[in-house]
């Protein structure tokens, strides 16, 4: 039987979407080959024909596994959870899964798209927004979006050591990268005590530390 090749993750050290998948792979204990795709250098390697053949959207992450290429970070993480069920990244009960998905999507679908690199570039290059205005845009959507997530977890009895219970999962895969970006852009976080507590719990774990931007081979 031919030896099974390791998964190949197309990634960028500061991409929060790729950061999510790195965390999930580490939580699952799955080895993978990191293939850096620099999103800034020489106009962005994601625009080159070679990478567009991998992911026509020109976005990271993309996960090559068993001869297929998977895209979209939440879809990739749920694929990993279905194909490698332990440890689970989603709760066993349907209401719990819906809650965790809602927390993850509040970050990945409501906050992140408004602050993606291509959106920030469009604001500046095409609409003539100043750097100061661009950063104000970023901070507004991150601060208000994370306030919603804080409300989702702060007063819910299902919140434990982590967003849902006492083990990290899909919600934390999204939360930690978003808070990393919030700190990077100088966003206010004093209104997020529950989220900051949960993030501190996560950052004490090797799985999160080894997935962090600073720990990546392409870190600058």
N, C-alpha and C positions, 0 to 999 in steps of 0.2 A: 504494500500500500504506500503511495507517495506521501511524503511528509507534508503535513498541513502547514501552509505558510502563515506567519503571524499577520494579524490585521495591520493595515496601513492607514494611519490617520494623517490627513492633510490638515495642517494646523498653522497657526501664527501665534506667537507667544502672548500677545496682548489681546487677541480676539476673545471676547467673553463667551461667544458661542462655542469656540473650540475648547476653551477652559472648562465649560460644562461637561463636554464629552471626556476630556482627560480625567476629570474627577470621577465620572461614572466608570470608566475603564479601570481606574485604580481601586475604587470601591469593590468592583467585581474581581479584582486580582487578575485582570486579563493583560497579557503582554501585547505590545503593539510597536510598530515602527513609526516614528514621527517623521513626517515629510514636511519641512517648513515651506510655507508659501508666504513670501514677504508682501504685505499689503500696501507698502509705501514705496519701497525702493524701485527706482526707474519706472515710476508711474504705476507700480503695482503688478506683481507677478501673477496675480489672479486673472489678469486680463490677457495673458498670453494664450496662444492657441493650444499649447500642451495642457495647460490646466483647464481650459474651457472644454477640452475633450473629456476631462474627468468630471467636471461639474459645469454644465452650461451656464448656470447662474453666476459663475465667477465668485463664489462665496466660500468661506471656510466655516465649519469643518466639512470634510467629506471622509467617509470611512469605507475603505476597500476591504471587503471580507468575502471569502468563498467565491471569488470571481465577479462579485457585484459591487457597485458603488452606492452607498447610502448617503443621503444628504438631509439637511435640517436637523439641528442638534436635538430637539425633543423627540423626533422620530427615531434618531439613532439611539438615544438613551432607552427609549421604550423597546426597541429591537434588542438591545443588550439585555434588558430585564426579562424579555420573553425567552430568549435563547440561553441565558445563563441566570436561572431564577434565584440563585442564592449567592450573596445576600440580596433580598428583595429591595428594590428602590421605590416601590409603590406598596401601599397597605393591602392587606388581604381582603378587606371589605369594600364593597362598591362605593358607599358614601365616603370612606376614607380616601379611596383613589380619586374620586371626584374633587375632594378638597385639596389634595396635594397637587393635582393637575391644575386646579384653579390658581393656586399660589404660584406655581411654576409659570403658567401662562400670563399671569399678571405682570411678571418680570419679562419673560421672553417675547411676549406678543404686544404688551401695552407700553412698556418702558423702552426696551432695547431698540426696536425699529426706529424710534424717533431720534436715537442717538448713535445709530450705526455710522461707521466711517464714511460711507458713500453719501449719507444724508448730510453730515457735517460738511463734507466737501462741496456738495451742491449748494448749501446755504452760502458758503463763502465764495465759491468760484462763479456760480451762475446767477445768484441773487444779490451778490455784492454785500453780504452781511459781514460786518467787521468781526475780528477775532473776539472782541469783548462781547458783542451781541451773540455770537455763536456759542460762547461758553455760558452766557446767561440762559440761552435756550436749553442747553444741555442740563444745567443745574436745575432749572425749573421742572423739567419733565422727570428727572431722576428723583428729586426731592418730593414732588407731589405723588409720583408713582409709588415710591417706597413707603410713603405715609399710608397709602392704601394697604400695602402688604403688612405693615406693622399692625394696622387695625384688624386684619384678617387673622393674625396669630396671637395678638396680645391678650385677648379676652376669651379665648376658646379653650375649653377644658381639654381638648385633644392635643393642644400644644404641650410638649414636655421638654425634655432636654433639647430637642430639635423642633422643627416646625410642626411635625406630627409624630408624637411619641418620642422614644428614646434612642432612635437610630437614624443616621442621616440617609437621605434619599434624593429623589428627583427635585424636591423643593430646594434643598441645600445646594445641589448642582447648579441651580440658577442663581440663588441668593448670593453666594460667596463671590462669584465673578462680578455681579452687579455692584456689590458694595466695594469691591476693589476699584472699579471704575469711578464710583462716587468719590472715594478718597482721592483718587488720581486727579480728578477735575475740581477738587475743592468744594464738593457739595456739603451742605449742612446735614449732619446725621444725629444731632443731639435729640431729635424727635423720634428716634428709632431704637429705644433701649432693648426691646425684645430681640429685634433682628441683630443688633450688635452682640448681644449675649450669645445668640445661636451661632453667629459667625465665629466668635472667639472659640466656642466649643469645636467647631469644624477645623479651624486653623491650627488647633493643637494635634490634629491627626495627620499622620504621614501621607495618607491618600490625598488630602487637600494640599498639604505643603509641597508634595512632589508634582502636583498639577499646576502650581502657581506660575505666573509668568516668569518670575525670577529664576525658577528651576528648569526652564526649558533650554534646549540646546541652541535655539536661535535668539535667546534673550539678549537685549542690547542695553 
